[in-house]
Amino acid sequence: MQQTTAPLMTQTGEQFLAEGRAAITAAQADVAAFKALAKDASPTQAADALDQIDRTLNTVSGRIHLYSQVHPNGDMREAAEVLEREISAFSTELSLDREMFDRVAAVNLDGVDDGQVLRLFEHSLRDFRRSGVDLDEDSRDKVGALKNELVEIGQEFDRNIIGGGREFIISEGPAGLAGLPQDYIDAHPADENGEVRISTDSQDKVPFMMFAERGDLRKAYNHLCNNRAVPENLGVLQNLLEKRHELAELLGFANWADYVTGDKMAKTGANARSFIERILDVSKARATAENDELLAEKRTVDPGADTLFEYERGFYIERLKLRKYDFDSQLVRPYLAYDKVRAGVMDVAAKLYGVEFRLNDETERWHESVDVFDMLDGGEVVARLFLDMHPRDDKFKHAAMFDMTTGRAGGPIPEGVLVCNFPEPKDGDPGLMLFDEVTTYFHEFGHLLHYLFSGKQRFQAFGGIATEWDFVEVPSQLFEEWAWDPVILAGFAKHHETGEPITPELVAKLRSAEEYGKGLQANGQMFYAMLALSYYETDPKGLDTTERLIELKQQIMFSPHEPDTHMQAAFGHLHGYSAMYYTYMWSLVISKDFFSKFKGDLMNTETATAYRNKVTGRGGEADADDLCTDFLGREYGFEAFEAWLNA
Ligand SMILES: [Zn+2]
């Protein structure tokens, strides 16, 4: 596929810093202007004045976060980091500005029937109250101090995880790597003492737990992995839980789980708990059957075995897949050259939604490997996308969508960015992808479409992905479904040498193999979700986080706890997501229900258009519950999820 030849950015760090600071100064002026509004200003004028603060910040805030993560120039990244702190300080100050809160609360909404204006003020007041602005001065000071302390505790928790990686030494050398793919063995040669060292990072861990034949080594390695950041993070976690609980109580909530879910679809910690229990319930039969099958597989090697240990699950799943489906993930790679996949993803989106993607050779980009496209609808440019898809030094290491500009009706068009680390086609290397990477491409593109389609709200505050956190993974997980379809896959997955499309037989094998273990997968995910929730739904004073973990493992999981391990110390979501690990599964349930509307006809443009008009196109202008009901014509349910799980 063609690449963009758009020019490279010439802005320096110094210029960017000046631009960012000017925007913050302008936003401060917007705050002053809102406070100075005439008493007889109409609610609509007040709403526009309030929204103006977001509109002003929108000119730089997206790029600030983006550049701090991806910009190739160190001085731009540094300037972006400085601006990130300055914007965050501005936002915190605004959220605790009592005068501003009083002014917003004083806008007279009696008799107003403009739903968007009402929603804007309702959300603004809710967010102010959730930040503690309406408390007495003494409590407000305490809230401020606790928040600052929590930033530091959270950073310490994350830092200890990053710095808590360990080295596993295999004294018998390469023989200890038996069963692993050749490229893994090549990447871990023996040192001068004949020893092999592997790290506890996921790129080393995942293949080792799946393929290493030596069970005793997997056991020892698993023990090491589950003691990362131990003991240091056990105390930090305790502190994090206690301070968050204290803050939640100050803000008028029974516990942190209730506080953090208060503005999400779940609404309370109790609802999140019922959800987790329900998923555990509906996945139980499937998970039990899978566990029995894996145990039977283990008995072919160890006839007397009556337990499958946690360091054996991944290994026996792979063995079973290979025996049952005769599937090896390397078989599909020749069909998945990067350029073909990119064309395929964009082609599906274009056909489904009746839009066109056109290469843009004029808009500046930050690195020569970035491609810029305009999205056209009815011949008109309605959005812009930037694809920064290949690894390089000093770049974000995962896959995510970043916002650059949130669009608005009558304002800027939306500009969204995908940042990924997929193989790069160059010098004759086609950049062959794994199927997992292809589903990631569809996943992230689903986020991007949500962002681009929603960027036309009347108020800035409701544009982009301004929806509830537990709904955010619906459009992304939904779009993944298209990657699994044999006809759609065959449309772009063509052998890089012969041009032959992938066969339906190979796709069928791929699907069976990739979907094997989804009962146990759901079970494991709900264990993590329950662990996170349970840490945050009670007073943590006197809580022994390891005891709680052992208790929940006994209740939920099929494998016993491995003695003297503490996985919670390196469970990073306990900081970033706090009690909300459940959100992925929550979104998946909704996404499976949405997918059922396509009734097996994936290229049904009528359904796709309804989905765009009723869900993604509406951003945060309505509650996610209402978007679901609008699209489905009823409340969302669990039936489609259960049908998928048990298929
Ligand atoms: Zn996602």
Residues whose N, C-alpha, C, O or C-beta is under 5 A from the ligand:
A	BS01	ZN	S476
